[in-house]
Amino acid sequence: MKSKSTFDRIMQDPQRRKSFDKKYSEFYLSEMISELMEQEHISVRELAEKTNLSPTVIQDIKSGKRDNPTFNSLISVIEALGAEIVFKKGNKELYHVPKVHA
């Protein structure tokens, strides 16, 4: 039988697993925002203007310092970057429908 790696052993501890999952989610979100900004060739200031959020908020989300952005802020950022949020459970996908701006 193959022995478990150090990582696998650490992840068996529920508290450490929860902490790891939280930090990984924060990292993943910041990487996704950075990648989308790069693809769209948009700066922090430009994104702040498009979303009516402060450049500090945008930078904190992008860098992972803001570990719990509001859902509305996140939607604003994602939509301004031409992306969408999809919720998926099993084979069923539920799409976030953006607001229509008048």
N, CA, C and O atoms as a Tinker XYZ file with bonds, in Angstrom:
   408  protein
     1  N      0.840000   -1.185000    0.000000    73     2
     2  CA     0.000000    0.000000    0.000000    64     1     3
     3  C      0.884000    1.247000    0.000000    63     2     4     5
     4  O      1.847000    1.340000    0.761000    81     3
     5  N      0.546000    2.185000   -0.850000    73     3     6
     6  CA     1.310000    3.421000   -0.981000    64     5     7
     7  C      1.045000    4.316000    0.226000    63     6     8     9
     8  O     -0.106000    4.490000    0.626000    81     7
     9  N      2.097000    4.881000    0.807000    73     7    10
    10  CA     1.922000    5.767000    1.956000    64     9    11
    11  C      1.402000    7.127000    1.474000    63    10    12    13
    12  O      1.656000    7.547000    0.345000    81    11
    13  N      0.673000    7.795000    2.360000    73    11    14
    14  CA     0.101000    9.091000    2.025000    64    13    15
    15  C      1.181000   10.165000    2.070000    63    14    16    17
    16  O      2.132000   10.095000    2.848000    81    15
    17  N      1.000000   11.150000    1.215000    73    15    18
    18  CA     1.916000   12.290000    1.223000    64    17    19
    19  C      1.650000   13.141000    2.459000    63    18    20    21
    20  O      0.623000   12.994000    3.121000    81    19
    21  N      2.580000   14.021000    2.755000    73    19    22
    22  CA     2.400000   14.942000    3.879000    64    21    23
    23  C      1.142000   15.770000    3.673000    63    22    24    25
    24  O      0.369000   15.969000    4.610000    81    23
    25  N      0.932000   16.252000    2.460000    73    23    26
    26  CA    -0.260000   17.033000    2.144000    64    25    27
    27  C     -1.526000   16.233000    2.440000    63    26    28    29
    28  O     -2.444000   16.741000    3.083000    81    27
    29  N     -1.579000   14.991000    1.977000    73    27    30
    30  CA    -2.762000   14.161000    2.206000    64    29    31
    31  C     -3.011000   13.946000    3.697000    63    30    32    33
    32  O     -4.157000   13.962000    4.145000    81    31
    33  N     -1.956000   13.750000    4.455000    73    31    34
    34  CA    -2.113000   13.568000    5.900000    64    33    35
    35  C     -2.635000   14.846000    6.556000    63    34    36    37
    36  O     -3.519000   14.788000    7.411000    81    35
    37  N     -2.098000   15.986000    6.163000    73    35    38
    38  CA    -2.546000   17.268000    6.728000    64    37    39
    39  C     -4.005000   17.523000    6.383000    63    38    40    41
    40  O     -4.759000   18.025000    7.217000    81    39
    41  N     -4.413000   17.183000    5.166000    73    39    42
    42  CA    -5.781000   17.449000    4.726000    64    41    43
    43  C     -6.806000   16.553000    5.419000    63    42    44    45
    44  O     -8.009000   16.774000    5.275000    81    43
    45  N     -6.356000   15.553000    6.162000    73    43    46
    46  CA    -7.285000   14.720000    6.920000    64    45    47
    47  C     -7.808000   15.455000    8.155000    63    46    48    49
    48  O     -8.850000   15.085000    8.696000    81    47
    49  N     -7.111000   16.472000    8.598000    73    47    50
    50  CA    -7.548000   17.279000    9.739000    64    49    51
    51  C     -8.612000   18.252000    9.238000    63    50    52    53
    52  O     -8.301000   19.105000    8.406000    81    51
    53  N     -9.856000   18.156000    9.711000    73    51    54
    54  CA   -10.949000   18.999000    9.195000    64    53    55
    55  C    -10.682000   20.500000    9.300000    63    54    56    57
    56  O    -11.040000   21.248000    8.390000    81    55
    57  N    -10.067000   20.952000   10.378000    73    55    58
    58  CA    -9.789000   22.388000   10.522000    64    57    59
    59  C     -8.748000   22.847000    9.518000    63    58    60    61
    60  O     -8.890000   23.911000    8.915000    81    59
    61  N     -7.713000   22.061000    9.336000    73    59    62
    62  CA    -6.689000   22.438000    8.362000    64    61    63
    63  C     -7.256000   22.394000    6.949000    63    62    64    65
    64  O     -6.917000   23.238000    6.119000    81    63
    65  N     -8.118000   21.416000    6.669000    73    63    66
    66  CA    -8.744000   21.304000    5.346000    64    65    67
    67  C     -9.622000   22.526000    5.075000    63    66    68    69
    68  O     -9.584000   23.095000    3.984000    81    67
    69  N    -10.404000   22.919000    6.065000    73    67    70
    70  CA   -11.276000   24.079000    5.915000    64    69    71
    71  C    -10.451000   25.343000    5.656000    63    70    72    73
    72  O    -10.795000   26.147000    4.790000    81    71
    73  N     -9.369000   25.514000    6.406000    73    71    74
    74  CA    -8.496000   26.671000    6.221000    64    73    75
    75  C     -7.860000   26.658000    4.835000    63    74    76    77
    76  O     -7.789000   27.692000    4.170000    81    75
    77  N     -7.402000   25.496000    4.405000    73    75    78
    78  CA    -6.802000   25.361000    3.072000    64    77    79
    79  C     -7.823000   25.700000    1.992000    63    78    80    81
    80  O     -7.525000   26.457000    1.068000    81    79
    81  N     -9.019000   25.145000    2.107000    73    79    82
    82  CA   -10.056000   25.387000    1.099000    64    81    83
    83  C    -10.403000   26.868000    1.000000    63    82    84    85
    84  O    -10.591000   27.391000   -0.098000    81    83
    85  N    -10.488000   27.543000    2.139000    73    83    86
    86  CA   -10.805000   28.976000    2.154000    64    85    87
    87  C     -9.709000   29.770000    1.451000    63    86    88    89
    88  O     -9.998000   30.613000    0.603000    81    87
    89  N     -8.468000   29.505000    1.798000    73    87    90
    90  CA    -7.348000   30.239000    1.194000    64    89    91
    91  C     -7.226000   29.921000   -0.291000    63    90    92    93
    92  O     -6.900000   30.804000   -1.084000    81    91
    93  N     -7.483000   28.677000   -0.675000    73    91    94
    94  CA    -7.423000   28.309000   -2.088000    64    93    95
    95  C     -8.512000   29.039000   -2.869000    63    94    96    97
    96  O     -8.264000   29.502000   -3.982000    81    95
    97  N     -9.712000   29.148000   -2.305000    73    95    98
    98  CA   -10.809000   29.862000   -2.975000    64    97    99
    99  C    -10.450000   31.330000   -3.187000    63    98   100   101
   100  O    -10.713000   31.894000   -4.249000    81    99
   101  N     -9.849000   31.941000   -2.171000    73    99   102
   102  CA    -9.422000   33.339000   -2.277000    64   101   103
   103  C     -8.368000   33.492000   -3.373000    63   102   104   105
   104  O     -8.429000   34.417000   -4.182000    81   103
   105  N     -7.409000   32.581000   -3.389000    73   103   106
   106  CA    -6.353000   32.604000   -4.399000    64   105   107
   107  C     -6.945000   32.425000   -5.797000    63   106   108   109
   108  O     -6.583000   33.146000   -6.727000    81   107
   109  N     -7.847000   31.470000   -5.938000    73   107   110
   110  CA    -8.442000   31.185000   -7.238000    64   109   111
   111  C     -9.227000   32.390000   -7.757000    63   110   112   113
   112  O     -9.129000   32.732000   -8.935000    81   111
   113  N    -10.004000   33.032000   -6.885000    73   111   114
   114  CA   -10.768000   34.208000   -7.292000    64   113   115
   115  C     -9.834000   35.322000   -7.749000    63   114   116   117
   116  O    -10.073000   35.944000   -8.784000    81   115
   117  N     -8.775000   35.579000   -6.991000    73   115   118
   118  CA    -7.856000   36.654000   -7.375000    64   117   119
   119  C     -7.158000   36.330000   -8.695000    63   118   120   121
   120  O     -6.955000   37.225000   -9.515000    81   119
   121  N     -6.792000   35.084000   -8.911000    73   119   122
   122  CA    -6.164000   34.687000  -10.170000    64   121   123
   123  C     -7.130000   34.822000  -11.346000    63   122   124   125
   124  O     -6.740000   35.248000  -12.433000    81   123
   125  N     -8.391000   34.456000  -11.119000    73   123   126
   126  CA    -9.387000   34.558000  -12.180000    64   125   127
   127  C     -9.605000   36.019000  -12.570000    63   126   128   129
   128  O     -9.651000   36.344000  -13.757000    81   127
   129  N     -9.739000   36.899000  -11.577000    73   127   130
   130  CA    -9.936000   38.324000  -11.852000    64   129   131
   131  C     -8.721000   38.887000  -12.588000    63   130   132   133
   132  O     -8.872000   39.628000  -13.560000    81   131
   133  N     -7.530000   38.542000  -12.133000    73   131   134
   134  CA    -6.307000   39.014000  -12.794000    64   133   135
   135  C     -6.242000   38.552000  -14.246000    63   134   136   137
   136  O     -5.884000   39.326000  -15.133000    81   135
   137  N     -6.585000   37.304000  -14.483000    73   135   138
   138  CA    -6.561000   36.750000  -15.848000    64   137   139
   139  C     -7.576000   37.461000  -16.745000    63   138   140   141
   140  O     -7.264000   37.813000  -17.882000    81   139
   141  N     -8.785000   37.669000  -16.233000    73   139   142
   142  CA    -9.804000   38.360000  -17.020000    64   141   143
   143  C     -9.386000   39.795000  -17.321000    63   142   144   145
   144  O     -9.603000   40.287000  -18.429000    81   143
   145  N     -8.788000   40.465000  -16.342000    73   143   146
   146  CA    -8.325000   41.836000  -16.568000    64   145   147
   147  C     -7.236000   41.868000  -17.639000    63   146   148   149
   148  O     -7.203000   42.764000  -18.482000    81   147
   149  N     -6.363000   40.891000  -17.594000    73   147   150
   150  CA    -5.294000   40.818000  -18.597000    64   149   151
   151  C     -5.882000   40.568000  -19.984000    63   150   152   153
   152  O     -5.465000   41.199000  -20.955000    81   151
   153  N     -6.842000   39.658000  -20.082000    73   151   154
   154  CA    -7.474000   39.360000  -21.371000    64   153   155
   155  C     -8.187000   40.584000  -21.945000    63   154   156   157
   156  O     -8.167000   40.807000  -23.155000    81   155
   157  N     -8.806000   41.363000  -21.087000    73   155   158
   158  CA    -9.552000   42.544000  -21.520000    64   157   159
   159  C     -8.676000   43.791000  -21.632000    63   158   160   161
   160  O     -9.146000   44.846000  -22.058000    81   159
   161  N     -7.406000   43.670000  -21.251000    73   159   162
   162  CA    -6.482000   44.806000  -21.262000    64   161   163
   163  C     -7.074000   45.989000  -20.493000    63   162   164   165
   164  O     -7.133000   47.109000  -21.000000    81   163
   165  N     -7.508000   45.718000  -19.268000    73   163   166
   166  CA    -8.156000   46.732000  -18.452000    64   165   167
   167  C     -7.381000   46.910000  -17.143000    63   166   168   169
   168  O     -6.966000   45.937000  -16.513000    81   167
   169  N     -7.202000   48.139000  -16.760000    73   167   170
   170  CA    -6.467000   48.452000  -15.530000    64   169   171
   171  C     -7.419000   48.465000  -14.329000    63   170   172   173
   172  O     -8.640000   48.432000  -14.482000    81   171
   173  N     -6.837000   48.512000  -13.154000    73   171   174
   174  CA    -7.617000   48.599000  -11.927000    64   173   175
   175  C     -8.497000   49.849000  -11.954000    63   174   176   177
   176  O     -9.680000   49.788000  -11.621000    81   175
   177  N     -7.918000   50.973000  -12.348000    73   175   178
   178  CA    -8.695000   52.230000  -12.397000    64   177   179
   179  C     -9.846000   52.144000  -13.400000    63   178   180   181
   180  O    -10.960000   52.578000  -13.106000    81   179
   181  N     -9.581000   51.591000  -14.573000    73   179   182
   182  CA   -10.645000   51.460000  -15.581000    64   181   183
   183  C    -11.762000   50.549000  -15.077000    63   182   184   185
   184  O    -12.942000   50.842000  -15.268000    81   183
   185  N    -11.390000   49.459000  -14.440000    73   183   186
   186  CA   -12.391000   48.534000  -13.911000    64   185   187
   187  C    -13.181000   49.194000  -12.782000    63   186   188   189
   188  O    -14.389000   48.987000  -12.665000    81   187
   189  N    -12.511000   49.975000  -11.965000    73   187   190
   190  CA   -13.195000   50.704000  -10.888000    64   189   191
   191  C    -14.236000   51.661000  -11.472000    63   190   192   193
   192  O    -15.351000   51.758000  -10.958000    81   191
   193  N    -13.874000   52.361000  -12.536000    73   191   194
   194  CA   -14.817000   53.280000  -13.172000    64   193   195
   195  C    -16.016000   52.537000  -13.742000    63   194   196   197
   196  O    -17.151000   52.994000  -13.603000    81   195
   197  N    -15.776000   51.399000  -14.381000    73   195   198
   198  CA   -16.864000   50.627000  -14.989000    64   197   199
   199  C    -17.811000   50.033000  -13.949000    63   198   200   201
   200  O    -18.992000   49.830000  -14.230000    81   199
   201  N    -17.303000   49.756000  -12.757000    73   199   202
   202  CA   -18.096000   49.068000  -11.740000    64   201   203
   203  C    -18.611000   49.985000  -10.636000    63   202   204   205
   204  O    -19.390000   49.557000   -9.785000    81   203
   205  N    -18.182000   51.235000  -10.647000    73   203   206
   206  CA   -18.507000   52.167000   -9.564000    64   205   207
   207  C    -17.999000   51.686000   -8.211000    63   206   208   209
   208  O    -18.587000   51.987000   -7.172000    81   207
   209  N    -16.916000   50.948000   -8.234000    73   207   210
   210  CA   -16.229000   50.536000   -7.010000    64   209   211
   211  C    -14.933000   51.330000   -6.923000    63   210   212   213
   212  O    -14.449000   51.846000   -7.930000    81   211
   213  N    -14.386000   51.427000   -5.751000    73   211   214
   214  CA   -13.133000   52.168000   -5.618000    64   213   215
   215  C    -11.972000   51.331000   -6.160000    63   214   216   217
   216  O    -12.022000   50.101000   -6.132000    81   215
   217  N    -10.928000   52.005000   -6.653000    73   215   218
   218  CA    -9.747000   51.269000   -7.096000    64   217   219
   219  C     -9.165000   50.388000   -5.978000    63   218   220   221
   220  O     -8.613000   49.321000   -6.247000    81   219
   221  N     -9.293000   50.844000   -4.730000    73   219   222
   222  CA    -8.794000   50.050000   -3.600000    64   221   223
   223  C     -9.543000   48.732000   -3.483000    63   222   224   225
   224  O     -8.934000   47.685000   -3.261000    81   223
   225  N    -10.862000   48.778000   -3.631000    73   223   226
   226  CA   -11.662000   47.551000   -3.562000    64   225   227
   227  C    -11.268000   46.605000   -4.688000    63   226   228   229
   228  O    -11.081000   45.409000   -4.462000    81   227
   229  N    -11.142000   47.139000   -5.899000    73   227   230
   230  CA   -10.744000   46.318000   -7.052000    64   229   231
   231  C     -9.372000   45.695000   -6.804000    63   230   232   233
   232  O     -9.185000   44.497000   -7.011000    81   231
   233  N     -8.422000   46.503000   -6.364000    73   231   234
   234  CA    -7.068000   45.999000   -6.119000    64   233   235
   235  C     -7.073000   44.934000   -5.021000    63   234   236   237
   236  O     -6.369000   43.929000   -5.122000    81   235
   237  N     -7.864000   45.156000   -3.979000    73   235   238
   238  CA    -7.935000   44.171000   -2.891000    64   237   239
   239  C     -8.545000   42.855000   -3.362000    63   238   240   241
   240  O     -8.081000   41.787000   -2.963000    81   239
   241  N     -9.573000   42.913000   -4.202000    73   239   242
   242  CA   -10.165000   41.688000   -4.755000    64   241   243
   243  C     -9.139000   40.993000   -5.647000    63   242   244   245
   244  O     -8.947000   39.780000   -5.566000    81   243
   245  N     -8.492000   41.772000   -6.489000    73   243   246
   246  CA    -7.502000   41.222000   -7.432000    64   245   247
   247  C     -6.324000   40.578000   -6.715000    63   246   248   249
   248  O     -5.808000   39.553000   -7.159000    81   247
   249  N     -5.900000   41.175000   -5.613000    73   247   250
   250  CA    -4.722000   40.659000   -4.905000    64   249   251
   251  C     -5.064000   39.606000   -3.854000    63   250   252   253
   252  O     -4.169000   38.977000   -3.289000    81   251
   253  N     -6.353000   39.413000   -3.592000    73   251   254
   254  CA    -6.754000   38.436000   -2.587000    64   253   255
   255  C     -6.810000   38.993000   -1.182000    63   254   256   257
   256  O     -7.076000   38.251000   -0.237000    81   255
   257  N     -6.561000   40.303000   -1.021000    73   255   258
   258  CA    -6.630000   40.914000    0.310000    64   257   259
   259  C     -8.070000   41.004000    0.804000    63   258   260   261
   260  O     -8.326000   40.919000    2.005000    81   259
   261  N     -9.002000   41.175000   -0.120000    73   259   262
   262  CA   -10.423000   41.235000    0.250000    64   261   263
   263  C    -10.951000   39.818000    0.091000    63   262   264   265
   264  O    -11.340000   39.402000   -1.001000    81   263
   265  N    -10.959000   39.087000    1.193000    73   263   266
   266  CA   -11.283000   37.670000    1.126000    64   265   267
   267  C    -12.770000   37.368000    1.095000    63   266   268   269
   268  O    -13.166000   36.210000    0.955000    81   267
   269  N    -13.600000   38.400000    1.224000    73   267   270
   270  CA   -15.028000   38.166000    1.210000    64   269   271
   271  C    -15.759000   39.330000    0.537000    63   270   272   273
   272  O    -16.504000   40.055000    1.196000    81   271
   273  N    -15.550000   39.514000   -0.777000    73   271   274
   274  CA   -16.246000   40.623000   -1.449000    64   273   275
   275  C    -17.744000   40.364000   -1.459000    63   274   276   277
   276  O    -18.181000   39.213000   -1.442000    81   275
   277  N    -18.535000   41.442000   -1.485000    73   275   278
   278  CA   -19.979000   41.241000   -1.558000    64   277   279
   279  C    -20.323000   40.605000   -2.903000    63   278   280   281
   280  O    -19.590000   40.739000   -3.883000    81   279
   281  N    -21.435000   39.922000   -2.919000    73   279   282
   282  CA   -21.862000   39.277000   -4.154000    64   281   283
   283  C    -22.106000   40.315000   -5.245000    63   282   284   285
   284  O    -21.763000   40.092000   -6.406000    81   283
   285  N    -22.701000   41.452000   -4.871000    73   283   286
   286  CA   -22.963000   42.510000   -5.852000    64   285   287
   287  C    -21.662000   43.063000   -6.428000    63   286   288   289
   288  O    -21.575000   43.317000   -7.629000    81   287
   289  N    -20.651000   43.252000   -5.581000    73   287   290
   290  CA   -19.353000   43.734000   -6.075000    64   289   291
   291  C    -18.745000   42.725000   -7.034000    63   290   292   293
   292  O    -18.234000   43.088000   -8.094000    81   291
   293  N    -18.804000   41.465000   -6.657000    73   291   294
   294  CA   -18.240000   40.414000   -7.505000    64   293   295
   295  C    -18.962000   40.343000   -8.844000    63   294   296   297
   296  O    -18.322000   40.211000   -9.888000    81   295
   297  N    -20.283000   40.428000   -8.822000    73   295   298
   298  CA   -21.055000   40.412000  -10.067000    64   297   299
   299  C    -20.671000   41.601000  -10.940000    63   298   300   301
   300  O    -20.480000   41.450000  -12.147000    81   299
   301  N    -20.559000   42.779000  -10.340000    73   299   302
   302  CA   -20.179000   43.976000  -11.100000    64   301   303
   303  C    -18.835000   43.789000  -11.791000    63   302   304   305
   304  O    -18.676000   44.134000  -12.962000    81   303
   305  N    -17.877000   43.245000  -11.063000    73   303   306
   306  CA   -16.540000   43.031000  -11.613000    64   305   307
   307  C    -16.579000   42.006000  -12.740000    63   306   308   309
   308  O    -16.019000   42.235000  -13.812000    81   307
   309  N    -17.235000   40.886000  -12.499000    73   307   310
   310  CA   -17.299000   39.811000  -13.500000    64   309   311
   311  C    -17.990000   40.303000  -14.772000    63   310   312   313
   312  O    -17.506000   40.053000  -15.876000    81   311
   313  N    -19.113000   40.995000  -14.625000    73   311   314
   314  CA   -19.841000   41.499000  -15.794000    64   313   315
   315  C    -19.025000   42.541000  -16.554000    63   314   316   317
   316  O    -19.004000   42.539000  -17.785000    81   315
   317  N    -18.353000   43.427000  -15.824000    73   315   318
   318  CA   -17.538000   44.458000  -16.480000    64   317   319
   319  C    -16.390000   43.844000  -17.267000    63   318   320   321
   320  O    -15.878000   44.454000  -18.205000    81   319
   321  N    -15.987000   42.637000  -16.884000    73   319   322
   322  CA   -14.904000   41.949000  -17.586000    64   321   323
   323  C    -15.427000   41.020000  -18.680000    63   322   324   325
   324  O    -14.666000   40.252000  -19.268000    81   323
   325  N    -16.731000   41.096000  -18.948000    73   323   326
   326  CA   -17.320000   40.315000  -20.043000    64   325   327
   327  C    -17.493000   38.848000  -19.724000    63   326   328   329
   328  O    -17.604000   38.025000  -20.632000    81   327
   329  N    -17.518000   38.503000  -18.432000    73   327   330
   330  CA   -17.667000   37.101000  -18.032000    64   329   331
   331  C    -19.031000   36.921000  -17.375000    63   330   332   333
   332  O    -19.795000   37.878000  -17.245000    81   331
   333  N    -19.329000   35.705000  -16.965000    73   331   334
   334  CA   -20.583000   35.428000  -16.278000    64   333   335
   335  C    -20.339000   34.445000  -15.147000    63   334   336   337
   336  O    -19.339000   33.727000  -15.126000    81   335
   337  N    -21.265000   34.430000  -14.220000    73   335   338
   338  CA   -21.203000   33.498000  -13.103000    64   337   339
   339  C    -22.183000   32.369000  -13.393000    63   338   340   341
   340  O    -23.333000   32.612000  -13.760000    81   339
   341  N    -21.721000   31.141000  -13.226000    73   339   342
   342  CA   -22.567000   29.978000  -13.454000    64   341   343
   343  C    -22.569000   29.144000  -12.179000    63   342   344   345
   344  O    -21.513000   28.823000  -11.634000    81   343
   345  N    -23.755000   28.799000  -11.715000    73   343   346
   346  CA   -23.892000   27.887000  -10.586000    64   345   347
   347  C    -24.222000   26.526000  -11.172000    63   346   348   349
   348  O    -25.062000   26.414000  -12.064000    81   347
   349  N    -23.561000   25.494000  -10.670000    73   347   350
   350  CA   -23.764000   24.167000  -11.224000    64   349   351
   351  C    -23.955000   23.178000  -10.089000    63   350   352   353
   352  O    -23.217000   23.183000   -9.105000    81   351
   353  N    -24.962000   22.328000  -10.246000    73   351   354
   354  CA   -25.181000   21.235000   -9.322000    64   353   355
   355  C    -25.487000   20.011000  -10.155000    63   354   356   357
   356  O    -26.491000   19.956000  -10.865000    81   355
   357  N    -24.607000   19.030000  -10.058000    73   355   358
   358  CA   -24.767000   17.845000  -10.895000    64   357   359
   359  C    -24.665000   18.241000  -12.357000    63   358   360   361
   360  O    -23.702000   18.891000  -12.763000    81   359
   361  N    -25.647000   17.855000  -13.139000    73   359   362
   362  CA   -25.668000   18.205000  -14.563000    64   361   363
   363  C    -26.452000   19.469000  -14.851000    63   362   364   365
   364  O    -26.536000   19.900000  -16.001000    81   363
   365  N    -27.027000   20.069000  -13.820000    73   363   366
   366  CA   -27.865000   21.243000  -14.010000    64   365   367
   367  C    -27.058000   22.516000  -13.781000    63   366   368   369
   368  O    -26.366000   22.647000  -12.771000    81   367
   369  N    -27.148000   23.444000  -14.717000    73   367   370
   370  CA   -26.465000   24.730000  -14.601000    64   369   371
   371  C    -27.496000   25.837000  -14.485000    63   370   372   373
   372  O    -28.476000   25.882000  -15.228000    81   371
   373  N    -27.251000   26.734000  -13.531000    73   371   374
   374  CA   -28.094000   27.907000  -13.345000    64   373   375
   375  C    -27.230000   29.117000  -13.608000    63   374   376   377
   376  O    -26.183000   29.272000  -12.979000    81   375
   377  N    -27.629000   29.963000  -14.503000    73   375   378
   378  CA   -26.836000   31.118000  -14.890000    64   377   379
   379  C    -27.316000   32.357000  -14.158000    63   378   380   381
   380  O    -28.514000   32.544000  -13.941000    81   379
   381  N    -26.379000   33.188000  -13.788000    73   379   382
   382  CA   -26.720000   34.499000  -13.246000    64   381   383
   383  C    -27.125000   35.373000  -14.424000    63   382   384   385
   384  O    -26.378000   35.488000  -15.396000    81   383
   385  N    -28.289000   35.984000  -14.349000    73   383   386
   386  CA   -28.758000   36.862000  -15.405000    64   385   387
   387  C    -28.404000   38.293000  -15.022000    63   386   388   389
   388  O    -28.867000   38.795000  -13.998000    81   387
   389  N    -27.578000   38.958000  -15.846000    73   387   390
   390  CA   -27.172000   40.336000  -15.505000    64   389   391
   391  C    -28.354000   41.294000  -15.530000    63   390   392   393
   392  O    -29.335000   41.085000  -16.245000    81   391
   393  N    -28.236000   42.347000  -14.732000    73   391   394
   394  CA   -29.246000   43.402000  -14.742000    64   393   395
   395  C    -29.204000   44.130000  -16.068000    63   394   396   397
   396  O    -28.139000   44.283000  -16.665000    81   395
   397  N    -30.345000   44.574000  -16.528000    73   395   398
   398  CA   -30.401000   45.388000  -17.735000    64   397   399
   399  C    -30.330000   46.838000  -17.273000    63   398   400   401
   400  O    -31.188000   47.306000  -16.523000    81   399
   401  N    -29.308000   47.535000  -17.724000    73   399   402
   402  CA   -29.128000   48.937000  -17.340000    64   401   403
   403  C    -29.887000   49.831000  -18.308000    63   402   404   405
   404  O    -29.718000   49.733000  -19.523000    81   403
   405  N    -30.718000   50.698000  -17.762000    73   403   406
   406  CA   -31.515000   51.583000  -18.599000    64   405   407
   407  C    -30.743000   52.833000  -18.940000    63   406   408
   408  O    -31.257000   53.703000  -19.643000    81   407
